[in-house]
């Protein structure tokens, strides 16, 4: 009976984490929409969701640490709980990046809406795919799907570098639109960091399912 109760607690922990993941995805999506459409009413929703994310982070941590202390889990159950604690932190940080994008949307107030030589919507869509796949891999304990997230990270890094280079050049040639360019640079950086957090989540899923640590694996392979 105690073991059955433990498994039920693990399911409850996973469900709580998945609910938090949905909030993080929603916050990032709304923040990006606010920035792209100049709909500042969405920024308040992002702020409310971020508060809910912060509360959920505390609850998930408490549940996870209680299980570690009271149940002393072994093997895959231990790896799962340790992964949950780390994923929990990455989800909270995705919420922070969403808040940063919402802040940039607010900073656009009063600035002329101009078209910049970059594709933030495409970058945002790819980051959204990474986050969704990372969460799906957690839901299904699918290490192979998690690996597909890792493979996308370099593309987002490249996109961010291109945005930075393009917009620095824009600011040099057209200082009158430096405000808009700077906002876009910061939003691109927020998206790149969100992709990093999705990658971290995917790595933790692989650790949970396979018991293997794949952090830095791809960067090391490239360096050889």
N, C-alpha and C positions, 0 to 999 in steps of 0.2 A: 504493500500500500504506500509506504513512504516514497518508493521509487516512482510509482505512478504519479503521485503528487508533484514530484520533482519535474517529471516530463511535462506536466501541465503548466508548471511555472515557466519552463523554458518556452513553451508555446506562447504564453502570455507575454513574455519578454520580447519575443520575436514580433508579435502583433503590435506591441507598443512601439517598437523601433520602426516597423513599416508605416505606422500611422504618422510618426515623426518625419519619415522620409517623404511622405505625401505632402506634408506641410512645407518642407524645404523646397521641393519641386515647384509647388504652387507659388511660394514667395519669389523664387527666381524668375518664373514665367511672368508673373504680374509686374515685377520690377522692370524687366526688359520691355514689356509692353508699355509701361509708363514712360520709359525713356524714348522708345521709338515713336510713340503716338502723341507724346506730350500731354497725356492724360494724368494730371497730377492727383486726381482723386484716388487713383490706384495706389499711390504711395502710402496713404493711410492704411489701406488693407495690408500692405507689406509690413508696416510697423506692427499691426495687430498680430499678424501671423508670426512675426519674429518673436514677439512676447510669448506666444503659445509654444514656439520651438524651444525657447529657453526653459520654460517650465517643463516641457516634455524631456529635455536633456537631463534635468535633475531627477526626474522620476525614473528614467531608464537606468541611470547610474546607480540610483538607490536599489532598484530591483536586482541589478547585476551583482553589485557588491554583497547584497544580502545572500544571494545564491552561492557566491564564492565562500562566504564566511560560514554559512549554515550547512551547506551540502557537501563541500569539499569535492567537487566533481573531478573526474578523471578523463583523459584522452579527448575524444571529439567534443564532449560536452564542455570540458574546460576550454578548449580552443574556441568553441562557439561563444561562450560568455566573454572571454578576452577580446574576441573580434567585435562583439556587440559594443563593448566599452569604447573601442577605438572608432568604430563606425559612427557611434553616437556623437563623438566629438567632431567628426568630419561633416555630419549632417548639420550640426549647429553652425559650423563655419560656412557652409553653403548659405545658410540663412543670413550670416553676416555679410557675405558677398552680395546677396540680394538687397540687403539694406544699403550697401554702398552704391549699387546701381540706382536704387530709388533716390538716394541723395543726389546723384548726378542728374537725374530727371528733374529734381527740384532746382538744381543749379542752372538748368536750361531756361528757366522762367525769365522772360524779357529778352532773351537772345533770339536773333533771327534764325528761322529754320532754314538750314542750308543742306545741300547734298555733298557729303564728303566722299573721297575716292576709296572707300572701304566697304566691307559687307558685314556689318555687325549682326544683321538678322541671320545670315548663314552661319556665322560663328556661334550665335546663341542656339540655333537649331541643333548643331552638332554637339554642343555641350549638353543640351537637353537629352539627346540620344544617349550620350555617355552615362548620364545620371540614371536615366530610366533602365538602361541595361544593367548597370551596377546593382540597382535595387531589385530588378528581376532575377539577377543571379543569386542574390541573397534569398529571395522568396523561394526559389526553386533549388537552392544549393547546387548551382550549375557553375562549376569552375571554368568550363569551356567558354560559356557566355562571358564570364568575368574576364577571361583572357582577351576577348574582343574589345573590351573597354581599354585595356592597356595599350592595345595596338593603335587606338585613336588618339592617344595623348600627344604624340609627336606632331600630328597634324594641327592640333589646337595651338601648340607652342609655336609652330611655324606661322600660323595665321596671326598670332599676337605679335610676333616680331615684324611681320609685314605691316600691320596696323601702326605699330610704333614708328617704323621708318617712314611710312607714307605721311603720317600726320606731323611728324617733326618737320618734314620738308614743307608741308602746307603752312605750318606756323611761321616758318622762316620767310616764305614767299608772300603770305597773306596774314600779317600780324593782326589785322582787324577781325579775323575769325579765330583767334587763338583760344578764346573761351570754349567755343564749340569743339575745336580739335582736342583741347585738353580733356574735356568731358568724355569724348570718345576714347581717348587713350586709356583713361581710368576704367571705363566700362569694359574695354577689351581686357584689361588686366584682371578685373573682377571675374570675367568669364574664364580666363585662363586659370585662375586660382580655383574656380569651381570645378574645372576639369581635373585639376590636380586632386581635389578631394574625392571626385568620382573614381579616379585611379586608385587612391588609397583604399576606398571601400572595396573595389574589385580585388585588390591585393589581399585584403582581410578575408574576403569570401574564399579565395583560393587557399589561404592559410587554414581556415576553418575546415574546408572540405577535404583537402589533400594533406594538410599538415606540413606544407612546404612554404618557405619564406621566399617570395619572388621580388621583394623590394630591390630596386636598383639593377635587376637582372638585365633589362633591356639596355640601360645606359652603359653597363659594363660590357655587354656584347658589342655595342657600337664602338667602344673605346679600343677593343682588341684588334 
